């Protein structure tokens, strides 16, 4: 993910902002037992060949990539749906290839998120909702990634659209234009409207845009998109910070979290995901299975 990319990160303050006071109100409405907390982790691509020999067995056929991916990660950010609304048959095929616990987080198509009328004329929302409904209980957190030029001046059209979003389908929204975060009053108003409509505000942790790591929870669920820097030491420090914040949210009533790791090379996502899960298990007293890399002998059999 190139959004917020920096070539020099040595001067970046990667500390997380303070927890907004509104979060406690949101979370305490949902006070849960620790046993019901769900943590899903994944990346954004299952079709990368650099995963062969890392978590895919040697000579894995392309058609089997998703099968093996779902045995190591518990969710996937689906970029393919950003460019094309899938058919129900495609969705059913994806679902059949994956482990039963696996969740899909499809990105809304550009025919919705990048359209002036949010796809109303083409009925894109109806088509998308019908298609992703075929994921059934494996549907995770669909999300709308607004284009970088989408400013608060277009906010009325956005929130009018969100009012009509079918409530049986969960939804998260990622703001990118700096003006959504520049004024505290405007930012709080946007988050409040999302909260009223039961829609998640995506939290994005990337080096060049520290405003988008806003920490505001608008529902008892959240979606975090973490952009790493090739396993720079700061990647691990940032994960440590996130684990502590997640522990706090969990204790206050967070029900569900989707944590999506991005790296320039997909195989690096595996390494960071292993560290993430190990720390989550240790700090939050969970027993989540991390990805399992292939043994040296299995890797050598590639050659």
HELIX and SHEET records of a PDB file:
HELIX    1   1 UNK A   22  UNK A   28  1                                   7    
HELIX    2   2 UNK A   34  UNK A   36  5                                   3    
HELIX    3   3 UNK A   49  UNK A   51  5                                   3    
HELIX    4   4 UNK A   62  UNK A   64  5                                   3    
HELIX    5   5 UNK A   65  UNK A   69  1                                   5    
HELIX    6   6 UNK A   80  UNK A   82  5                                   3    
HELIX    7   7 UNK A   88  UNK A   97  1                                  10    
HELIX    8   8 UNK A  110  UNK A  113  1                                   4    
HELIX    9   9 UNK A  124  UNK A  132  1                                   9    
HELIX   10  10 UNK A  133  UNK A  138  5                                   6    
HELIX   11  11 UNK A  152  UNK A  154  5                                   3    
HELIX   12  12 UNK A  155  UNK A  163  1                                   9    
HELIX   13  13 UNK A  179  UNK A  182  1                                   4    
HELIX   14  14 UNK A  184  UNK A  196  1                                  13    
HELIX   15  15 UNK A  210  UNK A  212  5                                   3    
HELIX   16  16 UNK A  233  UNK A  252  1                                  20    
HELIX   17  17 UNK A  266  UNK A  284  1                                  19    
HELIX   18  18 UNK A  296  UNK A  300  1                                   5    
SHEET    1   A 6 UNK A 103  UNK A 106  0                                        
SHEET    2   A 6 UNK A  75  UNK A  78  1                                        
SHEET    3   A 6 UNK A  38  UNK A  43  1                                        
SHEET    4   A 6 UNK A 256  UNK A 262  1                                        
SHEET    5   A 6 UNK A 221  UNK A 227  1                                        
SHEET    6   A 6 UNK A 203  UNK A 205  1                                        
SHEET    1   B 3 UNK A 143  UNK A 145  0                                        
SHEET    2   B 3 UNK A 172  UNK A 174  1                                        
SHEET    3   B 3 UNK A 200  UNK A 201  1                                        
END                                                                             
